Every structure is written in structure tokens, then in C-alpha cells.
Amino acid sequence: MERPLRFGIVGCGVIGPTHAHCIQELPGAELTAVCDIVPERAGRLAQQYGCEAYTDTASMLQRPDLDIVCVCTPSGLHAEMGIAAARLGKHVIVEKPIDVSLAKADALITACREVGVKLCTISQHRFDPAVVELKSAIDSGKLGRLVFAGAYTQWYRAQAYYDSGDWRGTWEIEGGGALINQSIHYIDLMQYLAGPVESLQGYTACLAHKKIAVEDTAVAAVRFRSGALGVIEGMTSAYPGFCARLEIFGTQGGVVIEDDRVKEWRLRDGEGYSGSLEAGSSIAGSSSLDIWHHGHRSQIADMLEAVRSDRLPLVDGNEGRKPLEIVLAVYAAARSGQIQKLSAGDTPALPV
């Protein structure tokens, strides 16, 4: 019988406990250590899961019994922490976004490749049953030629959310606002399902919050390499909070997903969705801090299998780079007023 793979978590704030909960539920996984610069946070999580608490990341990473490290720190520290773990031979799971710049993302991808460890970027909604079935339908041609894809995240965050951490609402550590933190989930699903983005034009603004340097409202018009068109809409200004919605339309049908559930599934051939059609929760946008853990659990389970069978995780570093490039292109378009062309619709060939 194989020994369990041992996990460490860096960052015990909002998302770290979700990782801990998932690890506890997975056969063949064991939470060994957690780390946070706030001793009380690390101590609480360690006590809950019966593991060791650290306040110094370097000390935790020196443990020879750690196999996989989950990086759950503020966004602008993801690559730094991931590289430190990789250089000590640890496989890396990094929360979204992979980091706040392409240079830092590429540094992390390269470090993991050079050392020979696996790198997984969290994009848990790719593992939602609705998305899995939609991806299969698109790949098999059931929607025909895609003509439009839209990603809409109409959420709300009170000023207290931004005031809760000095890194929130900053370009240096958070990397932006509503797009890079909240909307990146459905932006990733949009490009995952509709294919590479060729170019875009966008606008951003801060319209509902004070004391933040970043956007709380953003829109972009998108052209995909396939010729399809699309829209990105992201906000934390939509009081009191509405849905996250994905729209995919093709010549043979269309699908609408709201709050991770299928709302519409209409194909010309009449084939329906295998699950139940649901409109989604009307409170999801306002309570979206309550992150369902099932997608995380499926993705961490995939990482376990990737390590054991020596294959790439389904969402590796290259995949994590793709939505970041789109978000950064919207920011560049908003600053310059010019259409931004992406990297020929592909990310650099940096295998992990």
C-alpha cells in the first residue's frame, strides 16, 4: 500500500481552510503542516486538522516529509512561494491567479520544469459537472461552430472587504481588482471552452468603492482565434450581488451556466443536459465568499493522481497562465485605449 502524499499549506486565511478540508477528505492525502504569518490563524487550522503550525515559510518548506505545497497567499506572492517550494523538491498547487504578472508566472513555470516537480494552478470550476459535460459537447461538435462566448461576474464586495487586508485593492500584491480576483474564474472557463483569444478591447473603472487603487467594474469585447466574438464583464460593484454567468453559443445550439449550474441547454438535435436544469442560487453573487469545496477537491485529487502516475495535472502552469494573460490584456487596453493582441492565441511552450 502506497504511503499518503503529505501536504503543507502556506496561507491560512480565506482559501487555505478549503484546501485543508479537501485534503482531509481525500484518500491517500495527509495534511502535515500549515503556515501563516499570523500565528493565531496557523494555530487554529493546525489544531483543527491535527498538524504542525509554522509562522515561517522557509522553516516549513525544509521539512523532508512534505510532498506537495499549496500556496494560498495573496496573489502577488504566489510565484515567490511556489518557486521556494519547487527548489526544495516539493510539487506545487498554487491558487488563482498563478501570479500578477506574466514574468512571474513564467518564472514559476520554469522553476518547476527545471526541478522536475508538478505545478497545478487552481481553476476548480473546470471540474464542475456542468462544465465537464459542456466541454465534451463542444469538442464533439454538438454546438457546431462557436460564434459567441461571454463571461459575466456580477458580484458585490463591500468596502469592508477591501479594508480587511492591506494587500487588497492594490496593483502590487493583488494585481488588480474585480477582473484578476473574482472574474478570472469565468474568464478561464470562457477561454477553456471557446478557445484562444486573439485580441480584445476593454475599459475599467472604480465606481463604487473608495481607498482602492484598482477596478471594481470592467468590460471587454473579445475576438477569438476561431473568429467567434465574446464579452467579458466583471465587477464587485453590482449591489447587492448577482450571478456569475457563462454563455456559449454555436451554430447548432447554446448553453448558459449560472453560478456553476446549467440554466439553458438548447441544441438543434434536441439532446439535453444529463443533469437537472437549474437557474442557480439568487444569493450566490452576494455570498460568494462561501466557496464550495467540491471543485477544489476534484482538482487536488487530480494533482494526487498526476504525482503518482507522473503525468501533467489537468490544469498545469501553462493553463493557469492563459486567463492571466487575458486579464492583463484588458488592463493594458484600458490604460492605452488600444486593441490588445494576445500571444497568437497560445501560451509559450513551457512544459511542467
Secondary structure, DSSP 8 states (H G I E B T S, - for coil): ----EEEEEE--SSSHHHHHHHHHHSTTEEEEEEE-SSHHHHHHHHHHHT-EEES-HHHHHT-TT--EEEE-S-GGGHHHHHHHHHHTT-EEEE-SSS-SSHHHHHHHHHHHHHHT--EEE--GGGGSHHHHHHHHHHHTTTT-SEEEEEEEEE-B--HHHHHT-TTTT-TTTT-SSIIIIIIHHHHHHHHHHH--EEEEEEEEE--S-SS-SS-SEEEEEEEETTS-EEEEEEESBSTT---EEEEEEETTEEEEEETTEEEEEEETT----SS------TTTTTTTTS--SHHHHHHHHHHHHHHHHT---SSBHHHHHHHHHHHHHHHHHHHH-S-EE-STTS------
